Structure formats: C-alpha cells, structure tokens
C-alpha cells in the first residue's frame, strides 16, 4: 500500500494561507539551510519550473510519483500560464467546477475523490502520493492521510485558511521527527496512529 503524505506550510497558529488561501508571505523563509533541506530531502514537492531553477529537474523522484491537489492550489499555476506545474509527477486535481483538463498530464477528479485516492494508494510501486492541498481536499481525505509533514513558519496570522477544512473529528498521529532551522522554520513529521 502506498502512502498519502500531506506536505503543508503553515503559520504558528496553523493557517496555510490568508482567508483566500494566499501563502506568498511564506516564500521569503525558503532560504539558507531550510532551502537546502527542501532541495535534498523533499525535492519532489517543488513544482517543475522551480526544480529547473534550483538544478534538481534531472534527478529521479525520491519520495513521490503522484500529486493530488485542489482547484485553488492548481489555479496558482494556471494564473502563471503553467498547465502542468508538477510535470515530473502524475497530477490529479480535485475540482467540481473544472470540467476539462487544460493539460494531458493533469487528470481532473470531479467525483469520488476518496475512491480515486484509495485506488492510487492500492497501486504497486515504491513511491508515494503527495497531497499538496488545499484545505478542503485535505479535509475530505483526512482518513486516507498516512503521514503529515508540517513546515511551520515563524509567523502568527490570527485567522485564515486552516490546514484541514472539515468538521470536528479527532485523528491521532505520532510524532516521528522534528527539524528546526536558523530562520525560525520548524518541520515536524507525523505518521497516522493505527
């Protein structure tokens, strides 16, 4: 069974972006040792155009061969004219409103997202599935998430988009690793408690 890993950036108070989901204020923190960590430990989570900029585009995938993301997350790339932001992965976009994919590498999942993710998890293969976001997709897939990697940035927002847009339900995870960086970023990795 392949793992579904939710890799997400958030504020100290647990928001992944402003109320509209904009998280661009976090970009200035991706520097120094933290940027090197992302480049070496999590190279697959970078969009393809970023991989080209930082010199990792020729590397084989290390953790993931598939990405699942929501429409709002995908729209960030579309607004820049990028129709396949993670061309180094198989791309799935959960959307009830986007009827046709603008790119042959991107499959639109308009219904039964949980069923589609369960089928992806059941595939053979050594690499996992990267859940990129956003909040509503993570909330819909909470029971399917096997691992969470939280990149916490040293800011407090007060309000915004939560990590999980779902109703109240307690899901337990076990802390596996904590890494801290000189810019104040802390990365915590959790696995689902079974």
C-alpha positions in Angstrom: 0.0 0.0 0.0 1.4 3.4 -1.0 1.4 6.3 1.5 -0.5 9.5 1.1 1.6 12.3 2.6 0.2 15.8 3.3 3.1 18.2 3.0 2.0 21.7 4.0 3.4 25.0 5.1 1.6 26.9 7.8 1.8 29.7 10.4 2.5 29.1 14.1 -1.3 29.2 14.6 -2.0 26.6 12.0 -3.1 28.5 8.9 -1.9 27.6 5.5 -2.7 31.0 4.0 -4.9 34.1 4.3 -8.7 33.6 4.2 -8.4 33.3 0.4 -5.5 30.8 0.6 -2.7 33.1 -0.4 0.5 31.9 1.3 3.0 34.0 -0.6 4.1 35.8 2.6 5.9 32.5 3.4 8.2 32.5 0.4 10.9 34.7 1.9 11.6 31.9 4.5 12.6 29.4 1.9 16.3 30.4 2.1 19.6 29.1 3.6 19.7 25.8 5.4 15.9 25.4 5.1 16.0 25.8 1.3 18.9 23.2 1.1 16.9 20.8 3.3 13.9 21.1 0.9 16.1 20.6 -2.1 17.8 17.5 -0.7 15.2 15.9 1.5 11.9 16.8 -0.3 12.9 17.6 -4.0 9.7 16.1 -5.4 7.4 18.7 -3.7 8.9 21.5 -5.8 7.0 22.5 -8.9 8.8 21.5 -12.1 9.7 25.1 -13.0 11.3 25.6 -9.6 13.2 22.3 -10.0 14.7 23.7 -13.2 15.7 26.9 -11.3 17.4 25.1 -8.4 19.1 22.4 -10.6 17.1 19.3 -9.4 15.0 18.8 -12.6 17.2 16.0 -13.9 17.0 14.0 -10.6 14.8 10.9 -10.3 11.8 11.2 -8.0 12.8 10.4 -4.4 9.6 10.2 -2.4 6.6 10.7 -4.7 5.4 9.8 -8.2 1.9 11.2 -7.9 0.4 14.5 -6.7 -3.2 15.3 -5.6 -4.2 18.9 -5.2 -7.3 21.1 -5.1 -8.6 23.5 -7.7 -7.4 26.6 -5.7 -3.9 25.2 -5.4 -3.9 24.3 -9.1 -5.2 27.8 -10.0 -2.0 29.4 -8.6 -0.1 27.7 -11.5 -2.8 28.3 -14.1 -2.7 32.1 -13.4 1.0 32.0 -14.4 0.2 30.1 -17.6 1.5 26.8 -16.2 -0.9 23.9 -17.0 1.3 21.1 -15.6 3.0 22.5 -12.5 4.3 19.1 -11.4 5.1 17.6 -14.7 7.6 15.3 -13.0 4.7 13.6 -11.2 1.3 12.2 -12.2 -1.0 15.0 -11.5 -4.6 14.8 -10.1 -6.7 17.9 -9.5 -9.8 17.7 -7.4 -12.4 20.0 -8.8 -16.2 20.1 -9.2 -16.0 23.2 -11.4 -13.1 22.5 -13.8 -14.7 20.2 -16.4 -11.8 19.6 -18.8 -8.1 19.4 -18.1 -6.0 22.0 -19.8 -3.1 19.6 -20.0 -2.8 15.9 -20.9 -0.6 15.3 -17.8 -3.4 16.5 -15.4 -6.4 14.4 -14.6 -9.4 16.2 -13.1 -11.2 14.2 -10.4 -14.7 15.7 -10.2 -16.3 13.0 -8.0 -15.4 10.3 -5.5 -12.0 11.8 -4.6 -11.7 9.3 -1.7 -12.3 6.4 -4.0 -9.7 7.7 -6.5 -7.1 8.2 -3.8 -7.7 4.7 -2.4 -7.2 3.3 -5.9 -3.9 5.2 -6.2 -2.8 4.0 -2.8 -3.5 0.4 -3.8 -1.2 0.6 -6.8 2.1 -1.2 -6.8 5.2 1.0 -6.5 7.8 2.2 -4.1 7.0 5.9 -4.3 4.1 7.6 -2.5 1.4 10.2 -3.2 2.0 13.9 -2.4 -1.1 15.7 -1.1 -0.3 19.3 -1.9 -3.5 20.9 -0.6 -5.6 22.8 -0.1 -7.7 22.8 3.0 -10.9 21.3 1.6 -9.1 18.5 -0.2 -7.1 17.7 3.0 -10.3 17.7 5.0 -12.0 15.3 2.5 -9.0 13.0 2.6 -8.2 13.2 6.3 -9.0 9.4 6.8 -6.7 8.5 3.9 -3.6 10.5 5.1 -0.8 8.3 6.3 1.8 11.0 7.0 1.9 14.7 7.6 4.9 16.9 7.1 4.2 20.4 8.5 6.6 23.2 7.7 5.8 25.8 10.4 6.9 29.4 9.6 7.6 31.8 12.4 4.5 34.0 11.9 1.1 34.3 13.5 -1.8 35.2 11.3 -4.8 35.3 13.7 -7.1 33.9 11.0 -7.0 32.4 7.6 -7.3 29.1 5.8 -6.9 26.1 8.2 -4.8 23.0 7.4 -8.0 20.9 7.3 -11.3 22.2 6.1 -13.5 19.6 7.7 -15.9 19.0 10.5 -14.7 18.2 14.0 -13.2 14.7 14.4 -10.1 13.7 16.3 -7.5 11.8 14.3 -4.3 10.8 16.1 -0.8 10.9 14.7 2.6 10.0 16.2 5.5 12.5 16.0 8.3 10.9 14.1 10.8 13.8 13.6 11.4 17.5 14.3 13.9 19.7 12.5 14.5 23.3 13.2 16.3 25.9 11.1 18.1 29.1 11.8 15.4 31.2 10.1 12.9 30.0 12.7 11.1 27.4 10.5 10.3 24.1 12.2 9.5 20.9 10.2 7.5 18.2 12.0 6.8 14.8 10.5 3.9 12.7 11.9 2.6 9.3 11.0 -1.0 8.1 11.4 -1.6 6.3 14.7 -3.1 2.9 13.7 
